[in-house]
Amino acid sequence: MGLAKAPGPSPLDIKAALHAICSTGIGRCWYCDRKLPREDKAVRGGWQVRRVEGDRVASIILVCPHCLREQAKLGEQEFLPFCNAAY
């Protein structure tokens, strides 16, 4: 009898994740530290929740619309140094 293969990560429901995080009243953008607004504003404003796979534990991060736009414009490699220097 073999070991069952662990399933891959399940799809992330961004609206449900934002709802759960917003309900705590805390949360900030991973990159610029902007405060997460109320749920309705976060959803309408384009906040995103991303899964970050770690060695032992997967985490999720919040990314504000400003950082999403800058990251898309600059690309990942150019965005990270810009982000760290700008904030």
C-alpha positions as CSV (number, residue, x, y, z in Angstrom):
1,M,0.0,0.0,0.0
2,G,1.6,3.3,-1.2
3,L,1.4,6.7,0.3
4,A,-1.2,9.0,-1.2
5,K,0.3,12.0,-3.1
6,A,-0.4,15.3,-1.4
7,P,-2.8,17.4,-3.4
8,G,-1.5,20.7,-4.9
9,P,-2.6,24.0,-3.6
10,S,-6.3,24.7,-3.9
11,P,-7.4,27.8,-5.9
12,L,-7.5,30.9,-3.8
13,D,-10.9,32.7,-3.6
14,I,-9.7,36.3,-3.5
15,K,-13.1,37.7,-2.4
16,A,-13.5,35.2,0.4
17,A,-9.9,35.8,1.5
18,L,-10.4,39.6,1.5
19,H,-13.7,39.1,3.5
20,A,-11.9,37.0,6.1
21,I,-9.0,39.4,6.4
22,C,-11.1,42.6,6.3
23,S,-13.3,41.2,9.1
24,T,-10.3,41.2,11.4
25,G,-9.9,45.0,11.0
26,I,-6.2,44.6,10.3
27,G,-4.1,44.0,7.2
28,R,-1.5,45.9,5.2
29,C,0.0,45.7,1.7
30,W,3.0,43.4,1.8
31,Y,5.1,45.8,-0.2
32,C,4.2,49.4,0.8
33,D,2.4,48.8,4.2
34,R,-0.8,50.7,3.1
35,K,-3.6,49.8,5.5
36,L,-6.3,47.5,4.1
37,P,-9.6,49.4,3.7
38,R,-13.1,48.0,4.5
39,E,-14.1,45.0,2.5
40,D,-16.3,46.8,0.0
41,K,-13.5,49.3,-0.8
42,A,-10.9,46.6,-0.9
43,V,-12.8,44.5,-3.4
44,R,-13.8,47.5,-5.6
45,G,-10.3,49.0,-5.3
46,G,-8.6,46.0,-6.6
47,W,-6.7,44.7,-3.6
48,Q,-5.3,41.2,-4.3
49,V,-4.5,38.3,-2.1
50,R,-1.6,36.1,-3.2
51,R,-0.4,32.7,-2.0
52,V,3.3,32.5,-1.2
53,E,4.5,28.9,-1.1
54,G,7.1,28.2,1.6
55,D,9.2,25.2,2.4
56,R,7.0,24.2,5.2
57,V,4.0,26.5,5.3
58,A,2.2,28.5,2.6
59,S,1.3,32.0,3.5
60,I,-0.9,34.7,1.9
61,I,0.0,38.3,1.4
62,L,-2.1,41.4,0.5
63,V,-1.1,43.6,-2.4
64,C,-2.6,47.1,-2.8
65,P,-3.7,48.4,-6.3
66,H,-0.8,50.9,-6.4
67,C,1.8,48.1,-5.9
68,L,0.0,45.9,-8.4
69,R,0.2,48.6,-11.1
70,E,3.8,49.4,-10.4
71,Q,4.7,45.7,-10.4
72,A,3.0,45.2,-13.8
73,K,4.6,48.3,-15.2
74,L,8.2,47.6,-14.0
75,G,8.2,43.8,-13.9
76,E,9.1,41.7,-10.8
77,Q,12.8,42.2,-10.9
78,E,12.7,46.0,-11.2
79,F,9.7,46.4,-8.8
80,L,11.3,44.9,-5.7
81,P,14.2,47.3,-5.4
82,F,12.0,50.2,-6.3
83,C,9.4,49.1,-3.7
84,N,12.0,48.7,-0.9
85,A,13.6,52.1,-1.7
86,A,10.3,54.0,-2.2
87,Y,8.6,53.0,1.1
